[in-house]
Amino acid sequence: MLKTLSCSAALVAVSSMAPAWAATSLGEHVTVSGFGTVGAVRTNSDEGDYVREAQAVGATTNASLKVDSNLGLQVTAKATPWLSATVQSLTAQRTTDELTSRIEWAFVKVLPAEGLSVRAGKFSLPNFLISDSRRVGYANTALRPANEVYGLDLLNGGLKGLDASYQMPVAGGSLTLTALGGTSAYTATNASPIDVQNVRGLNLVWDHDGYTARIGQVTAKPQLPDSILALLPPGTNLDETYKFTGAGFSVDRDNVVVQAEYVQRRSSQFDAIIGADAWYLLAGYRFGNLLPYVQRADVRPDRDDNAFVVFGPQTSTALGLRWDAFSSAAIKFQAERVDTHGTRGVSFVTPAVMTAFGPVAQPVTKPVTTLSVAVDFVF
Amino acid sequence: MKTSLFTLAAGLIAAFSAQAGIVVVGHPGAAPLTKEQVADIFLGKVQSAAPVDQPEAAPIRAEFYKSATGKEPSQVKALWARLTFTGKAQPPKEVADAAAVKKAVAADPKAVGYIDKAAVDDSVKVLLTLE
């Protein structure tokens, strides 16, 4: 942990001093590039740890470096103009309390014809507007993506399989249609991964001159482990289909930045505990190197009267500033008010108490204020 | 006072003439480009051309991006970070100066670069003049 952070800090120093960011070429065919964030966040509450996605530990009135800090390294080898291979590793806190390094992507990409691209291997699922680059702070406006939306997708194991994208000119812009198939995994906080089979998806992205719009859906068949099957009444239909649907748009022109997304999480058999709808809206205005922004986000379970509810409604409002202080590093500040409406919400890990249904996480009773600062860099 | 006004005026003229004097250049056999095509090439939206950048410290780079794409250097860099770390594209190749740009585009029919109008010679073809 300390080692990783001091390494990251050294990289910040190096990247801030470097006159330019350019992926480093190793010979003619291989390029190495990287990104990272050193970020600290603290809250005004000790009722639970403030985290993102399925992290195990986070911020309380004690600041945490483990929520936002990460380090990514990417190597791309281009054998010919139509054949390349990419490997990306990411060090970050995932579902246990440690920073772990893992290969996020390892794929081979072929461009058989102009506009067509086929990838095989391991990569991210395109469930959001910024799915691929959500951990690349430098590429994004806000300090961290709205957790109400970005923490909702359960398929956190990425995709092992195949995707094909076709890009064509439509309505003055370019439309990219992606179809994908393969397997994935779901790992809950401090739990073992659940195997997910038959992952299928379609994604449509249109962009033109600073405007981007996207709509997509992924369906999958989680393979429920015996520990969960044992809890279900006999005769329960186990043919579970998980479905994640999203639409979003972004505008970045004439110094105006707007980004919004709406997502739906559905389950064919367990919708009462899985079903949820979420959205966020981010708006900012660029003044040279300064980009102040405001973000509002909200998530609602389909039903909030269920005793087994594993998450609760949450609404947050954030005020932030991106400052492009250096040529390859941006400094960000964010203040946020998170209201879980008296439930556990989606951004908190709280102590569990034993009930008739087993351990149940305690709610966060009062709205929480968070303060964050981060340095995002690329090299 | 007089001197500083003169310096200011000279500076302004120099700035305007520099901005008016950027040309997009390519291989002598390449076809002319529209401003939209140039923006697409330098913002990674098309893979069919190979963009060539001047160094970040060179003033012509910021002027070129402002004029061709309407974007600030920090916006352009964030965009390339997104393309790079989503595996979609690699940032433009960076070369030392106008002479190196000319050498690169003269050698590669797919390469596209930008230089000051005054640096144009027979080794390259002007594909677009930026106003």
Interface residues (C-beta under 8 A of the other chain):
Chain A: P19 A20 W21 A22 A23 T31 S33 F35 G72 Q74 T76 K78 T86 Q88 W105 F107 K109 L111 E114 R119 F123 I130 D132 S133 V136 Y138 A139 N140 S174 D207 D252 R253 D254 R286 G288 N289 D324 S327 S328 A330 V378
Chain B: K45 Q47 S48 P55 E56 A57 G70 E72 P73 S74 Q75 K77 A78 L79 A81 R82 T84 F85 T86 G87 Q90 P91 E94
